[in-house]
């Protein structure tokens, strides 16, 4: 898949879907074929290979693995996966292709100014940034308490969805425009709030 693929083409990577039932059980008893979804073991192996050499950067929060998906290159002679990583320190998307038979990286490409859909880990970090903001955090907590009838326990309790925000002031940064759903179904008005994951801060948009 090209680095500049559309959001819709990659949305399935936002959460890795695993089928259950007889068909999945049959696949588990044989070696995966080229068109089969990645197995949990393959995803784990590809993740480990793709993040090799990045341990310190990931621990520091300057780089993260977004997701892993199957590589559908028909010219490939072996089953492969593509791992999407984001380098927040240099604002570039890195795609590493992993040969699942050898767990080795067989290709790598990186590009600035390209974005992939947000990952669940990124949304979790955005929620933490939102609650830590001295102006917006208390307002979000109060809105949640009013809707739920009890205090917000942690950022993990927020029902947050997001989209990449690529416009000013986030042309070069990795920014998430957040949508927060409160208990009871009401949406909190956060349309002018973005989490700048590159700068690790909340930005308020002006328009």
C-alpha positions as semicolon CSV with decimal commas, in nm:
position;residue;x (nm);y (nm);z (nm)
1;X;0,000;0,000;0,000
2;X;0,131;0,346;-0,086
3;X;0,222;0,580;0,198
4;X;-0,028;0,834;0,074
5;X;-0,322;0,595;0,083
6;X;-0,657;0,741;0,169
7;X;-0,797;0,731;0,519
8;X;-1,081;0,502;0,417
9;X;-0,843;0,243;0,278
10;X;-0,663;0,216;0,610
11;X;-0,941;0,253;0,862
12;X;-0,950;-0,120;0,928
13;X;-0,604;-0,084;1,082
14;X;-0,760;0,135;1,352
15;X;-0,869;-0,189;1,519
16;X;-0,758;-0,533;1,397
17;X;-1,067;-0,742;1,326
18;X;-1,046;-1,117;1,386
19;X;-1,319;-1,350;1,262
20;X;-1,447;-1,638;1,468
21;X;-1,632;-1,956;1,383
22;X;-1,563;-2,265;1,169
23;X;-1,384;-2,072;0,893
24;X;-1,142;-1,915;1,141
25;X;-1,090;-2,250;1,313
26;X;-0,997;-2,412;0,981
27;X;-0,747;-2,134;0,907
28;X;-0,590;-2,185;1,249
29;X;-0,518;-2,550;1,159
30;X;-0,326;-2,473;0,840
31;X;-0,058;-2,235;0,727
32;X;-0,202;-1,896;0,624
33;X;-0,246;-1,842;0,252
34;X;-0,158;-1,514;0,075
35;X;-0,513;-1,379;0,094
36;X;-0,579;-1,473;0,456
37;X;-0,596;-1,204;0,726
38;X;-0,291;-1,171;0,945
39;X;-0,295;-1,402;1,245
40;X;-0,231;-1,267;1,596
41;X;0,106;-1,441;1,589
42;X;0,196;-1,274;1,258
43;X;0,091;-0,934;1,387
44;X;0,305;-0,980;1,698
45;X;0,605;-1,097;1,494
46;X;0,573;-0,811;1,245
47;X;0,535;-0,558;1,528
48;X;0,848;-0,686;1,700
49;X;1,051;-0,679;1,379
50;X;0,925;-0,336;1,270
51;X;1,005;-0,170;1,603
52;X;1,351;-0,324;1,626
53;X;1,601;-0,049;1,692
54;X;1,334;0,196;1,803
55;X;1,295;0,084;2,166
56;X;1,442;0,398;2,322
57;X;1,248;0,628;2,090
58;X;0,921;0,450;2,168
59;X;0,990;0,461;2,543
60;X;1,049;0,836;2,514
61;X;0,724;0,882;2,319
62;X;0,897;1,026;2,013
63;X;0,795;0,733;1,790
64;X;0,509;0,486;1,794
65;X;0,378;0,187;1,603
66;X;0,038;0,280;1,462
67;X;-0,076;-0,055;1,324
68;X;0,015;-0,354;1,111
69;X;-0,166;-0,475;0,800
70;X;-0,115;-0,741;0,535
71;X;0,104;-0,649;0,239
72;X;-0,094;-0,729;-0,075
73;X;0,193;-0,689;-0,321
74;X;0,120;-0,961;-0,577
75;X;0,484;-0,964;-0,685
76;X;0,596;-1,084;-0,342
77;X;0,693;-1,451;-0,324
78;X;0,633;-1,479;0,051
79;X;0,368;-1,368;0,296
80;X;0,448;-1,016;0,419
81;X;0,311;-0,743;0,644
82;X;0,340;-0,365;0,644
83;X;0,395;-0,185;0,973
84;X;0,308;0,184;0,995
85;X;0,506;0,392;1,243
86;X;0,506;0,764;1,311
87;X;0,815;0,962;1,405
88;X;0,684;1,257;1,609
89;X;1,031;1,408;1,653
90;X;1,076;1,455;1,278
91;X;0,710;1,436;1,170
92;X;0,739;1,159;0,917
93;X;0,548;0,842;0,846
94;X;0,761;0,527;0,829
95;X;0,640;0,209;0,660
96;X;0,841;-0,108;0,715
97;X;0,766;-0,422;0,516
98;X;0,830;-0,743;0,709
99;X;0,878;-1,089;0,558
100;X;0,665;-1,305;0,787
101;X;0,861;-1,617;0,703
102;X;1,190;-1,476;0,826
103;X;1,068;-1,189;1,050
104;X;1,310;-0,962;0,867
105;X;1,253;-0,612;0,731
106;X;1,273;-0,633;0,352
107;X;1,176;-0,275;0,265
108;X;1,140;0,061;0,431
109;X;1,015;0,398;0,317
110;X;0,959;0,724;0,499
111;X;0,789;1,047;0,401
112;X;0,718;1,381;0,563
113;X;0,383;1,548;0,513
114;X;0,200;1,215;0,483
115;X;-0,052;1,097;0,741
116;X;-0,220;0,770;0,830
117;X;-0,542;0,735;1,034
118;X;-0,509;0,773;1,412
119;X;-0,438;0,464;1,617
120;X;-0,615;0,373;1,939
121;X;-0,298;0,445;2,137
122;X;-0,285;0,793;1,984
123;X;-0,646;0,857;2,082
124;X;-0,562;0,748;2,436
125;X;-0,273;0,996;2,447
126;X;-0,496;1,269;2,306
127;X;-0,745;1,206;2,587
128;X;-0,467;1,237;2,845
129;X;-0,351;1,566;2,692
130;X;-0,707;1,699;2,689
131;X;-0,764;1,623;3,057
132;X;-0,424;1,764;3,151
133;X;-0,494;2,097;2,982
134;X;-0,540;2,358;3,260
135;X;-0,831;2,532;3,087
136;X;-1,013;2,252;2,905
137;X;-0,947;1,962;3,142
138;X;-1,172;2,088;3,426
139;X;-1,450;2,169;3,178
140;X;-1,439;1,820;3,029
141;X;-1,441;1,661;3,375
142;X;-1,739;1,876;3,480
143;X;-1,934;1,795;3,163
144;X;-1,867;1,425;3,216
145;X;-1,972;1,436;3,583
146;X;-2,294;1,620;3,492
147;X;-2,382;1,366;3,223
148;X;-2,277;1,053;3,413
149;X;-2,374;1,147;3,766
150;X;-2,027;1,063;3,891
151;X;-1,669;1,183;3,850
152;X;-1,454;1,082;3,556
153;X;-1,221;0,807;3,671
154;X;-0,948;0,840;3,408
155;X;-0,882;0,934;3,047
156;X;-0,963;0,575;2,951
157;X;-1,326;0,637;3,050
158;X;-1,370;0,904;2,781
159;X;-1,541;0,780;2,465
160;X;-1,318;0,960;2,220
161;X;-1,299;0,935;1,843
162;X;-1,071;1,135;1,621
163;X;-0,965;1,237;1,272
164;X;-0,633;1,367;1,146
165;X;-0,637;1,748;1,132
166;X;-0,395;1,852;0,853
167;X;-0,462;2,226;0,833
168;X;-0,323;2,534;1,013
169;X;-0,153;2,517;1,261
170;X;-0,093;2,147;1,203
171;X;0,033;2,127;0,846
172;X;0,360;1,965;0,955
173;X;0,256;1,810;1,288
174;X;0,057;1,500;1,381
175;X;-0,269;1,649;1,512
176;X;-0,594;1,479;1,609
177;X;-0,929;1,656;1,597
178;X;-1,127;1,501;1,881
179;X;-1,492;1,408;1,923
180;X;-1,594;1,323;2,280
181;X;-1,919;1,134;2,346
182;X;-2,056;1,180;2,696
183;X;-2,261;0,923;2,888
184;X;-2,619;0,942;2,766
185;X;-2,517;0,999;2,406
186;X;-2,452;1,373;2,397
187;X;-2,141;1,490;2,214
188;X;-1,916;1,744;2,381
189;X;-1,840;2,044;2,159
190;X;-1,470;1,994;2,089
191;X;-1,481;2,085;1,720
192;X;-1,220;2,359;1,771
193;X;-0,987;2,149;1,985
194;X;-0,700;1,940;1,846
195;X;-0,437;1,735;2,022
196;X;-0,094;1,809;1,875
197;X;0,088;1,481;1,936
198;X;0,410;1,615;1,787
199;X;0,425;1,905;2,034
200;X;0,243;1,710;2,309
201;X;-0,007;1,989;2,368
202;X;-0,368;2,091;2,310
203;X;-0,439;2,359;2,051
204;X;-0,752;2,571;2,016
205;X;-0,843;2,650;1,656
206;X;-0,947;2,995;1,544
207;X;-1,200;3,048;1,265
